[in-house]
Amino acid sequence: QVRLVESGGGLVQAGGSLRLSCAASGRISSISTMGWYRRAPGKQRESVATITSGGYTNYADSVKGRFTISRDNAKNTVYLQMNSLKPEDTAVYYCNAAGPSFPYAYWGQGTQVTVSS
């Protein structure tokens, strides 16, 4: 089992920055891909950014050039640096961990990001 704990959300003005952190514990050696997802009010959950154990990254088109995902394997932590935030980035952000030996992906509890205009 894997436990994920997010932190770093909050309220920020448009154009500002936030950094989200997700600390993993448990069967961390079995994790291959970690990522950030978000769910805005009235919308479905969407992928924001993912990173593999080898450091390969993937981003949603809406955040390319503004968000950066990184991973510190020594600290078992994944980060999401969010710059040039827009009101449409307002959502609950969830950390995700997946691995080939897991029967399902693991999710954190979510952290609220609110961007005011």
N, C-alpha and C positions, 0 to 999 in steps of 0.2 A: 504494500500500500504506500501511497505517496501523499504527503500533506503539503499544501501550498498556502502560503500566507502573503497576501499583498499589502502594500503600504504606499503612501505617497500621493494619494488623490487629494482633491481639494477644490477650492474656488479660485479662479484666476481670470483676469481680464483678457479679452481678445488680443492676440499678439504676444502673450506671455508664454512661459514655459513651466513644465512640471516634469518630474522624473518619478516613474513608478518602479517599485521593486517587488520582486516575488521570490521569497525564500522557500526552497524545497527541502523536505526531510523525508526519511523513510527509505524506500527502495530507489534511491537516486541513481545508483549505478545502472539501472535498467532504463532510465529516461533517455530517449533519443532526441525528440523534438520538444521544444518549449515555445510557447507563443502567448500573445495577447489578443483577446477578443473583446468586443464591446457590444452593448445593447443599449440603444437610445430609446427613449419613451415612444411607444407605439410602433417600434421597428423590430425586426428580427436580429438575432445576434449575428455579428459579422466578424470575420477575421481581420485583424489589424496588422499584425506582424508575427512571423515565426522565425525560429533559428534552430538549426540542427546542432548535434553534438560536435560536428565538424566546422561549425561556424557559418554554414550557408544560410542566408537570410532571404526572406520574401516579405513584400509589403503590399498592402492594399493601395490601389492607385490614388485614393483620396488622401493618403498620408505620405506618399513618396516625397522625399526631399525635406520633410518636416519632422518626421519621427525616425528614431534610430533604436533598434533593438540590439542588445548585447548580452553576453552571458559570461559569468565568472564561475567556471567550473570548480575552482578551489573553494568558493564560498557557497556553491550550490544555489546561486542566485541569478535571476534574469532581470534585466532592466529595460525600461522603455523611456527613452528621453523624448519628450514631446515639446517641440518648439513651434513658434508661430501658430499658436492654438487659435481655433475658430469656434464660434458658437456651435456649429454643427458637430464639433468633436465632443460635445456634452453627452455623457453616457456613463453607464456602469462598466468598468473595465475588469475583465476576468483573466487570470493567469491559467494556462493550460499546460499539462505535461502528458506526453504520449510516448509509448515504447512498444516494440514488437512483441514483448512478452506480456503486456498488459491486456486484460480482457476488455478494457475500456479506458478512455482518457480520464485524467483527473483534473478537477477544477478547484480554483480558490473561491473564497467567499465573495469576492468582488470589491472594488473600491470606486467611489463616486468621483467623477471628474465633471466639474461644471465650469463652462467658459461663458463669461458675461460679455455682452456687446457694448 
